[in-house]
Amino acid sequence: MNRLVKLLSIPLSIGFAITKVLALVAALALVGCSAPATDAVAPNQIRTWQMQEIVLLAAKPYANYYTEVDLWVQLKGPGFDKRVYGFWDGDNRFVVRVVATAPGQWTWQSASNQPDDAGLNGHSGTFTAVAWTAAEKQQNPNRQGFVRVSPNGHALEYADGTPFFMVGDTWLAASTWRLPFRGAATSADYQPGPGIGFEDAVTYRKQQGFNSVSMIAAFPNWDADLNPSTYADHNGVYLRNAWEKFGYDVASEQGTDASGGVSYWGSFTAKSMRDEYGHLPFAMSAQHKGVSDFNRINPAYFQSLDRKMQYLSQQGFVPLLETVRRDVGPSWHAYFDFNESFARYTQYLIARYGANNLVFSGIHLDWIPKDFSLTAAQFNEALTYHLKKYGPPPFNQPVTVLIDRSTYDAFGHAGQVPWLTMHSVGNKPRDHRVGAALETQFKLTPAYPTINFEPYYTGWLHEINKPAGEEPPANSARDNYFARAQMYGSVLSGALSGHVHGTAAYDLTSTGEPAGARPQFWDALKYGSASYMQHLQAFVLSEGRRYQDLDLASEDLSVRKAPGSPDDGLDGWSYMMRTKDKDFALLYFENKAVLPELKGFLPGKSYSLIWFDPINGQWQKPLSITANTDGTLVLPGFPQDKQIASRDWASKILLEL
C-alpha cells in the first residue's frame, strides 16, 4: 500500500515519494510546471489551470515502452471526472500532466494496460486547487482557463467566458533547432537579427499584440542529407516533400538519389528539422532506409519542445500545435500499421501537451498531391480511429486541421468528422474566393468556429500567393495591403475565431543558411504586415464579446463588389457582419471599393458610424446617421474620398439609445 512520505519545497507544487512495495520501486511526483507571479499557496495546494506532473516509474522492463504501455490516471474534481493519459519520457519514466479546471478538492488514481506493474498501477493522490485573483489573470490570460468553443459555436473563449480572439503567426518549424530555446532573457527593445532565439521571437511578437503561433510538432524523414528534398525510395514510396535547403545541391529533377530512389522535385536537399541537440523525433528504421521508425519515438526531442511550449504558456500564448506535415504519410502508411501508429503518436502529443492551453491540429494538410500525401479520407480514418480508442482531449481544447482548401470541403461536418471541433480554410485560394468557403462553414449546423490559417503571406513569390496575378515587392505597401485585406475580409466572412498572419519565412530559414526563395526569418519578422494584427483585434473586440453574436450580412450591401473587381484578387470588395438585433455591425472596405448603401437596419432609427483606420488602428469621431423607412443607411462617404476609396477602411455601426 502506498503512502505519502514527503512534500517538495517547490512553489505551487506538490511532491510525493512512494516507498518500496515488494521490492518494486514506484517514484511519483506532482510538480507545478510554472511559478506564480505573486504570493504562493499553502502546501498541498496548486493553482487552477497550472500544469502539474505525476511521475511514475515502471517496475517491469519492456522491449518498447512507447508501444507496449498505456498509462493513465482517473482525475476527479469539481465538475470533472475523466481519464487523463500519460506518456513515456525515456528509460522507465512515465509522466501524466494534469490541470485542475476549478477550485476545490481533487483526487487521482493511476492505472495502465499492464496490470501486473506495481510501479504504474494503484497509486493515488489528492490536492487542493486555488483560483487566481483577477489581478493575476491580468498578468497572464492563460490563467483564465483553456480556450474552448463559445456557447453559440461561432467563436472561441477562455474557460471563464472571456473572449479569445486568436492573433497568430506562422512559425511552422519553430519546434526545431531553427528557433533555438536559449534559456536567457530578451531585452525589451530587442530587434530581430541573426542568432535569434525562441524567446526573442516570442517577445517581439507579444509586443505587437500576438497571442498565438502555429508550429508543426515534428518533421519525420526530414534531414540535410545526400537525398533531395522530395524523393521516393526503391519501392517507389515517397519519403518526404520537404522544404529545400537552398544552396546545397544534391540531385537534379527526376534524378537518382543516394539510396537508389528517384527524386521528384528540385536540386536541393531538405532542411534539417532536428532539435537544438541534434535529436530526431523518431529512431530511423533499420529495415527501410530514410524512413523514421514510427513505433520508436524519441522522448529527448520532445523534451526540447516542452521548454518552448511551457514558455509560450508563461507568456500568455495559445499555440496551434500540429502533429506532422502530410508528406510523411506515404512511408508511414506503406511500412507501418498507419491507423494504430498514427493514433498512438497523436495521443502522445495530446498526453504530452494537452495540459497546455492550445488549439490542436490533427494534420498539417496544406496540400494533397498524388503520391506524396495521403488523402483527406485516410487521415480522417486514422484520426477517427484515435478518437474511438483514446477519446477527445480531456481538457476540451478545440481540434482542427490546417487545410489545403476548407475542412468542410475536405472532410465534411459533425458526424462525418467526429474528432474535429473547429473548421478552417487555408493555402488556396488566397484571395476573395476564400470568403465563400468561410461563409459556408459559418452557416453549418451545428455551428463550429472557423478561421483562416494560411492567408496571403507577405514576401512570398509563389503562384498560390498572387492576387489577380500580382506579385508586389516584399514588404512593400501593396504586399502589406494584401495581408491586411485578408485579415479583415476573412474575419468578416465569418472567421470569428481570429486570424493567423504569415510571411514567406514560414520555414524559418536560420543562421548559417542562404535565404534562397524564402527570406531569413528575422527579416520577415520585421515586415509591416504583422503590425496590423493588433489593430484587427482592437477593431473586433471594440465592443467586448458582442462580436461573437455577429451574423453574415454582406448581402445587404447595395454594391458588394466594385465593377471589374476580380474574384481572384483583393481589391474592390466590401464586407459586413451584423447582429440579429441590428444594433451592432462591423464593416470593411477594400482598396477601390464602391461606397454602398447598407440595407436591413431598423427603420427610422439613428446609428453611430465610426470609421477605423486599419493601418494605424485609430478611430475617427462618430457620425450620426438615420435609417430611412426601408431600414437603409446611406453613408456620407469614405473618410478620404467621397466616391471611390483610394485605400482600405473599416467601420463600426452602433444603434444609438
PyMOL commands that set and color helices and strands:
alter all, ss='L'
color gray80, all
select helices_A, chain A and resi 65-68+134-139+141-144+198-207+299-314+326-335+338-353+376-390+407-411+414-416+434-442+463-465+467-469+477-491+521-525+528-549+554-556
alter helices_A, ss='H'
color red, helices_A
select strands_A, chain A and resi 14-15+29-32+45-47+52-57+71-77+80-85+87-88+93-98+104-112+124-130+148-149+156-157+163-164+166-170+212-216+228-232+238-241+244-249+263-270+282-284+292-297+320-322+359-365+399-403+423-426+450-454+498-501+550-552+574-579+584-589+597-598+606-612+623-626+633-634+649-655
alter strands_A, ss='S'
color yellow, strands_A
deselect
rebuild
show_as cartoon
